[in-house]
Amino acid sequence: MGRLTVISMTSCEPKGLAPCPSLADMATIIEARDAHRVPAITDLMAGPIRALTSYRGWNLYCEGDVTVYRDDPKSTGGHGYAGEPIIGTTEFVTISCAAGWFKCEIRYDPAY
């Protein structure tokens, strides 16, 4: 996966239900997070955040226990998949992290 940069953010409350991984999918997500364990990120605008894995392209699981919920993905998928984020594009998303919930504009950057 690549990384993402938060361009702007506003605090928010979580609303509705997000796509929910199965137990098997969660095992893969936990394995990816454990393989790249870093301290919890509390300042989303401090620098790029590495995306580690995703759930059907809708939820991105990132380093520092950051989860990105793609509210309106710009990439296309099919059969319930959103598709991988397109490098260089921006999207409006909802992010949860140790500091809370935020509505953010992010840019997708290449992996480092």
Backbone as a chain_set.jsonl record, in Angstrom:
{"seq": "MGRLTVISMTSCEPKGLAPCPSLADMATIIEARDAHRVPAITDLMAGPIRALTSYRGWNLYCEGDVTVYRDDPKSTGGHGYAGEPIIGTTEFVTISCAAGWFKCEIRYDPAY", "coords": {"N": [[0.855, -1.173, 0.0], [0.296, 2.364, -0.043], [0.986, 5.591, 1.232], [-0.525, 8.202, 3.185], [-1.372, 11.662, 3.331], [-2.592, 13.994, 5.548], [-4.51, 16.697, 4.757], [-6.409, 18.538, 5.644], [-8.46, 18.806, 8.592], [-11.265, 18.152, 10.728], [-12.817, 17.882, 13.828], [-15.129, 15.263, 14.655], [-18.105, 13.29, 15.265], [-18.548, 9.753, 15.325], [-20.603, 8.272, 12.802], [-23.239, 6.18, 11.762], [-22.807, 2.892, 10.268], [-19.775, 1.33, 9.449], [-18.123, -0.467, 6.769], [-17.584, -3.833, 7.706], [-15.053, -5.968, 8.63], [-14.627, -9.563, 8.39], [-13.941, -12.208, 10.796], [-11.728, -13.643, 9.84], [-10.657, -11.765, 8.04], [-10.011, -9.775, 9.902], [-7.954, -11.021, 11.297], [-5.898, -10.942, 9.412], [-5.601, -8.163, 9.199], [-4.796, -7.472, 11.818], [-2.396, -8.883, 11.908], [-0.906, -7.463, 9.974], [-0.769, -4.917, 11.194], [0.602, -5.577, 13.563], [3.061, -6.36, 12.53], [4.173, -3.997, 11.836], [4.5, -2.186, 14.072], [4.077, 0.875, 15.629], [4.233, 3.772, 17.809], [1.053, 5.061, 18.956], [-0.577, 7.283, 16.776], [-1.284, 10.602, 17.295], [-1.318, 13.146, 16.276], [-2.49, 13.853, 13.396], [-1.653, 15.446, 11.302], [1.067, 15.603, 11.387], [2.779, 14.36, 9.63], [3.359, 12.13, 6.8], [1.326, 9.162, 6.755], [1.598, 5.742, 6.936], [-0.19, 3.418, 5.074], [-1.189, 0.19, 5.823], [-2.764, -2.088, 5.242], [-5.939, -3.063, 3.813], [-9.563, -3.221, 3.981], [-11.396, -4.505, 1.637], [-10.887, -2.207, 0.213], [-12.37, -0.178, 1.295], [-11.98, 0.428, 4.067], [-9.008, 1.625, 5.418], [-6.243, 0.421, 7.05], [-3.857, 1.651, 9.12], [-0.467, 2.564, 10.121], [0.302, 3.235, 13.582], [-2.169, 2.835, 14.747], [-4.237, 4.045, 13.267], [-7.231, 4.392, 11.523], [-8.752, 4.611, 8.411], [-11.734, 5.558, 6.978], [-13.172, 5.34, 3.996], [-15.294, 7.487, 2.736], [-16.243, 8.389, 0.271], [-14.956, 7.033, -2.11], [-12.59, 7.595, -4.757], [-11.623, 5.771, -6.508], [-12.488, 2.931, -8.521], [-14.105, -0.14, -7.995], [-15.492, -3.278, -7.708], [-18.16, -5.608, -7.149], [-18.671, -5.07, -4.408], [-16.255, -3.998, -3.627], [-14.095, -1.192, -3.128], [-11.843, -0.537, -4.523], [-8.314, 0.083, -4.926], [-6.757, 2.996, -3.468], [-6.025, 5.83, -5.533], [-2.911, 6.94, -6.43], [-1.815, 10.227, -5.797], [-4.32, 11.402, -5.832], [-6.949, 13.184, -4.077], [-9.147, 12.738, -1.299], [-12.17, 12.942, 0.626], [-12.533, 11.788, 3.848], [-13.308, 9.767, 6.778], [-11.585, 9.57, 9.785], [-10.366, 7.524, 12.386], [-8.517, 7.61, 15.379], [-6.093, 7.585, 18.077], [-6.535, 10.121, 19.102], [-9.176, 10.68, 18.585], [-12.133, 11.089, 16.529], [-12.268, 12.188, 13.145], [-13.178, 14.27, 10.394], [-11.633, 14.374, 7.364], [-9.557, 15.743, 4.753], [-7.592, 14.037, 2.555], [-4.498, 13.155, 0.899], [-3.317, 10.759, -1.343], [-0.227, 9.195, -1.412], [2.785, 7.826, -2.947], [4.185, 4.667, -1.824], [6.784, 4.491, 0.674]], "CA": [[0.0, 0.0, 0.0], [1.034, 3.615, -0.05], [0.861, 6.399, 2.445], [-1.466, 9.291, 3.012], [-1.076, 12.91, 4.014], [-3.801, 14.712, 5.938], [-4.439, 18.09, 4.303], [-7.237, 19.316, 6.569], [-9.219, 17.942, 9.485], [-12.235, 18.731, 11.648], [-13.314, 16.891, 14.772], [-16.5, 14.825, 14.38], [-18.594, 12.119, 15.982], [-18.79, 8.66, 14.376], [-22.002, 8.135, 12.394], [-23.566, 5.035, 10.937], [-21.985, 1.695, 10.302], [-18.738, 1.219, 8.425], [-17.927, -1.864, 6.349], [-17.035, -4.59, 8.829], [-14.305, -7.172, 8.242], [-14.913, -10.836, 9.057], [-12.882, -12.615, 11.725], [-10.545, -14.002, 9.045], [-10.078, -10.506, 7.573], [-9.419, -9.092, 11.059], [-6.674, -11.68, 11.599], [-4.94, -10.38, 8.451], [-5.394, -6.759, 9.578], [-4.009, -7.472, 13.059], [-1.046, -9.331, 11.541], [-0.238, -6.346, 9.293], [-0.475, -3.877, 12.194], [1.628, -6.079, 14.485], [4.341, -6.427, 11.814], [4.685, -2.626, 11.704], [4.002, -1.536, 15.275], [4.663, 2.159, 16.002], [3.373, 4.407, 18.81], [-0.218, 5.596, 18.462], [-0.493, 8.614, 16.171], [-2.296, 11.515, 17.826], [-1.297, 14.341, 15.431], [-2.632, 13.336, 12.038], [-1.02, 16.332, 10.331], [2.498, 15.661, 11.668], [3.546, 13.819, 8.511], [2.67, 11.051, 6.097], [0.939, 7.982, 7.522], [1.702, 4.565, 6.073], [-1.317, 2.475, 5.027], [-0.632, -1.156, 5.907], [-3.662, -3.029, 4.572], [-7.293, -2.513, 3.704], [-10.686, -4.141, 3.908], [-12.131, -4.295, 0.393], [-10.635, -0.864, -0.276], [-13.21, 0.802, 2.005], [-11.295, 0.806, 5.305], [-7.553, 1.498, 5.35], [-5.655, 0.236, 8.372], [-2.575, 2.339, 9.006], [0.429, 2.548, 11.268], [-0.094, 4.09, 14.688], [-3.58, 2.571, 15.073], [-5.094, 4.961, 12.517], [-8.117, 3.73, 10.569], [-9.368, 5.536, 7.452], [-12.987, 5.092, 6.394], [-13.326, 6.073, 2.737], [-16.711, 7.809, 2.594], [-16.563, 8.607, -1.137], [-13.711, 6.71, -2.818], [-12.448, 8.03, -6.156], [-11.254, 4.605, -7.31], [-13.613, 2.033, -8.746], [-13.881, -1.556, -7.764], [-16.641, -4.043, -8.148], [-18.575, -6.68, -6.253], [-18.526, -4.639, -3.023], [-14.915, -3.466, -3.365], [-13.92, 0.207, -3.512], [-10.64, -0.378, -5.336], [-7.181, 0.704, -4.235], [-6.66, 4.45, -3.664], [-5.233, 6.247, -6.68], [-1.814, 7.81, -6.007], [-1.91, 11.607, -6.257], [-5.668, 11.951, -5.686], [-7.406, 13.556, -2.738], [-10.484, 12.261, -0.939], [-12.69, 13.276, 1.946], [-12.665, 10.534, 4.58], [-13.42, 9.842, 8.224], [-10.437, 8.883, 10.386], [-10.333, 7.312, 13.833], [-7.17, 7.415, 15.918], [-6.051, 7.755, 19.528], [-7.004, 11.47, 19.453], [-10.616, 10.779, 18.359], [-12.69, 10.935, 15.182], [-12.082, 13.411, 12.368], [-13.452, 14.353, 8.96], [-10.355, 14.851, 6.825], [-9.195, 15.665, 3.346], [-6.272, 13.406, 2.502], [-3.89, 12.904, -0.41], [-2.623, 9.475, -1.398], [1.142, 9.315, -1.912], [3.407, 6.521, -3.165], [4.826, 4.038, -0.667], [8.163, 4.903, 0.922]], "C": [[0.898, 1.232, 0.0], [0.979, 4.308, 1.29], [-0.111, 7.523, 2.152], [-1.021, 10.488, 3.831], [-2.392, 13.605, 4.302], [-3.61, 16.18, 5.584], [-5.232, 19.004, 5.223], [-8.042, 18.352, 7.42], [-10.123, 18.749, 10.402], [-12.737, 17.611, 12.543], [-14.758, 16.522, 14.43], [-16.87, 13.673, 15.311], [-18.81, 11.007, 14.959], [-20.283, 8.555, 14.077], [-22.166, 6.888, 11.553], [-22.611, 3.87, 11.111], [-20.99, 1.716, 9.155], [-18.694, -0.228, 7.952], [-17.157, -2.625, 7.431], [-16.342, -5.868, 8.36], [-14.774, -8.414, 9.008], [-13.779, -11.153, 10.034], [-11.599, -12.975, 10.978], [-9.862, -12.741, 8.521], [-9.398, -9.766, 8.723], [-8.084, -9.727, 11.442], [-5.584, -11.139, 10.685], [-4.596, -8.944, 8.813], [-4.514, -6.662, 10.824], [-2.572, -7.886, 12.771], [-0.26, -8.198, 10.876], [0.133, -5.246, 10.28], [0.642, -4.325, 13.138], [3.005, -6.124, 13.831], [4.976, -5.041, 11.665], [4.151, -1.783, 12.864], [4.784, -0.253, 15.526], [3.757, 2.772, 17.066], [2.102, 4.985, 18.169], [-0.027, 7.02, 17.941], [-1.634, 9.462, 16.722], [-2.358, 12.824, 17.039], [-1.302, 13.887, 13.98], [-1.919, 14.182, 10.995], [0.488, 16.432, 10.518], [3.356, 15.144, 10.508], [2.784, 12.71, 7.842], [2.419, 9.858, 7.02], [0.928, 6.796, 6.564], [0.455, 3.688, 6.204], [-0.738, 1.066, 4.95], [-1.455, -2.191, 5.154], [-5.041, -2.397, 4.498], [-8.323, -3.629, 3.794], [-11.516, -3.746, 2.698], [-11.973, -2.879, -0.171], [-11.429, 0.209, 0.45], [-12.541, 1.314, 3.272], [-9.803, 0.609, 5.078], [-7.027, 1.429, 6.773], [-4.202, 0.675, 8.291], [-1.725, 2.172, 10.254], [-0.128, 3.466, 12.358], [-1.55, 3.973, 15.079], [-4.537, 3.6, 14.479], [-5.928, 4.134, 11.538], [-8.814, 4.792, 9.729], [-10.602, 4.866, 6.875], [-13.258, 5.949, 5.164], [-14.813, 6.279, 2.46], [-17.139, 7.921, 1.134], [-15.318, 8.328, -1.978], [-13.742, 7.147, -4.279], [-12.074, 6.877, -7.073], [-12.479, 3.709, -7.466], [-13.196, 0.598, -8.502], [-15.053, -2.301, -8.372], [-16.955, -5.11, -7.136], [-18.342, -6.312, -4.785], [-17.17, -4.074, -2.66], [-14.826, -2.024, -3.86], [-12.754, 0.388, -4.472], [-9.548, 0.308, -4.535], [-7.19, 2.218, -4.465], [-5.721, 4.776, -4.824], [-4.188, 7.26, -6.21], [-1.992, 9.196, -6.63], [-3.294, 12.22, -6.126], [-5.936, 12.355, -4.246], [-8.818, 13.024, -2.541], [-10.863, 12.838, 0.413], [-13.043, 11.967, 2.63], [-12.985, 10.826, 6.044], [-12.272, 9.021, 8.789], [-10.663, 8.72, 11.879], [-8.889, 7.04, 14.237], [-7.235, 7.646, 17.42], [-6.585, 9.117, 19.978], [-8.501, 11.652, 19.225], [-11.001, 10.52, 16.92], [-12.607, 12.261, 14.448], [-12.586, 13.221, 10.944], [-12.22, 15.003, 8.373], [-10.366, 14.873, 5.302], [-7.788, 15.09, 3.334], [-5.82, 13.29, 1.049], [-3.164, 11.569, -0.32], [-1.272, 9.668, -2.07], [1.71, 7.911, -2.152], [3.993, 5.957, -1.865], [6.243, 4.55, -0.523], [8.968, 3.774, 1.453]], "O": [[2.123, 1.121, 0.04], [0.931, 3.671, 2.342], [-0.473, 7.761, 0.999], [-0.385, 10.351, 4.876], [-3.215, 13.785, 3.405], [-2.672, 16.826, 6.05], [-4.791, 20.107, 5.546], [-8.281, 17.213, 7.02], [-9.8, 19.868, 10.799], [-13.045, 16.518, 12.068], [-15.523, 17.369, 13.968], [-16.03, 13.159, 16.05], [-19.217, 11.288, 13.831], [-21.12, 8.722, 14.964], [-21.314, 6.58, 10.72], [-21.737, 3.87, 11.977], [-21.329, 2.077, 8.029], [-19.171, -1.122, 8.651], [-16.193, -2.109, 7.998], [-16.973, -6.742, 7.764], [-15.257, -8.314, 10.136], [-12.777, -10.44, 10.083], [-10.504, -12.648, 11.434], [-8.635, -12.644, 8.548], [-8.324, -9.192, 8.54], [-7.173, -9.02, 11.872], [-4.463, -10.901, 11.135], [-3.433, -8.546, 8.744], [-3.588, -5.852, 10.869], [-1.635, -7.309, 13.323], [0.916, -7.996, 11.179], [1.234, -4.7, 10.211], [1.527, -3.537, 13.472], [4.014, -5.942, 14.512], [6.173, -4.928, 11.4], [3.443, -0.797, 12.659], [6.011, -0.281, 15.624], [2.617, 2.335, 17.217], [2.092, 5.345, 16.992], [0.607, 7.851, 18.59], [-2.802, 9.087, 16.626], [-3.354, 13.542, 17.126], [-0.257, 13.576, 13.408], [-1.608, 13.688, 9.911], [1.132, 17.262, 9.875], [4.541, 15.468, 10.426], [1.676, 12.375, 8.262], [3.193, 9.586, 7.938], [0.311, 6.856, 5.501], [0.091, 3.27, 7.303], [0.109, 0.786, 4.102], [-0.899, -3.073, 4.5], [-5.276, -1.324, 5.055], [-7.999, -4.813, 3.697], [-12.255, -2.763, 2.738], [-12.815, -2.41, -0.937], [-11.184, 1.397, 0.241], [-12.538, 2.519, 3.522], [-9.377, -0.444, 4.603], [-7.337, 2.287, 7.6], [-3.419, 0.146, 7.502], [-2.191, 1.706, 11.294], [-0.929, 4.359, 12.082], [-2.115, 4.892, 15.673], [-5.524, 3.98, 15.109], [-5.401, 3.285, 10.819], [-9.388, 5.745, 10.256], [-10.535, 3.754, 6.351], [-13.539, 7.142, 5.28], [-15.503, 5.365, 2.007], [-18.274, 7.584, 0.794], [-14.694, 9.252, -2.499], [-14.775, 7.079, -4.945], [-12.196, 6.993, -8.292], [-13.39, 3.733, -6.638], [-12.065, 0.199, -8.78], [-15.529, -1.953, -9.452], [-16.093, -5.48, -6.339], [-17.871, -7.14, -4.005], [-16.944, -3.705, -1.508], [-15.411, -1.677, -4.886], [-12.698, 1.397, -5.174], [-9.829, 1.03, -3.578], [-7.586, 2.677, -5.536], [-4.74, 4.069, -5.057], [-4.531, 8.306, -5.66], [-2.279, 9.327, -7.819], [-3.445, 13.431, -6.287], [-5.244, 11.927, -3.321], [-9.582, 12.879, -3.495], [-10.007, 13.176, 1.231], [-13.759, 11.137, 2.071], [-12.94, 11.972, 6.489], [-12.012, 7.909, 8.331], [-11.096, 9.651, 12.558], [-8.146, 6.345, 13.544], [-8.312, 7.875, 17.972], [-7.04, 9.255, 21.113], [-9.056, 12.674, 19.627], [-10.297, 9.829, 16.184], [-12.839, 13.322, 15.027], [-12.439, 12.147, 10.36], [-11.801, 16.068, 8.829], [-11.093, 14.117, 4.657], [-6.898, 15.593, 4.018], [-6.621, 13.321, 0.115], [-2.48, 11.288, 0.664], [-1.183, 10.232, -3.161], [1.187, 6.927, -1.629], [4.261, 6.703, -0.923], [6.842, 4.998, -1.501], [10.158, 3.937, 1.722]]}, "num_chains": 1, "name": "protein.A"}
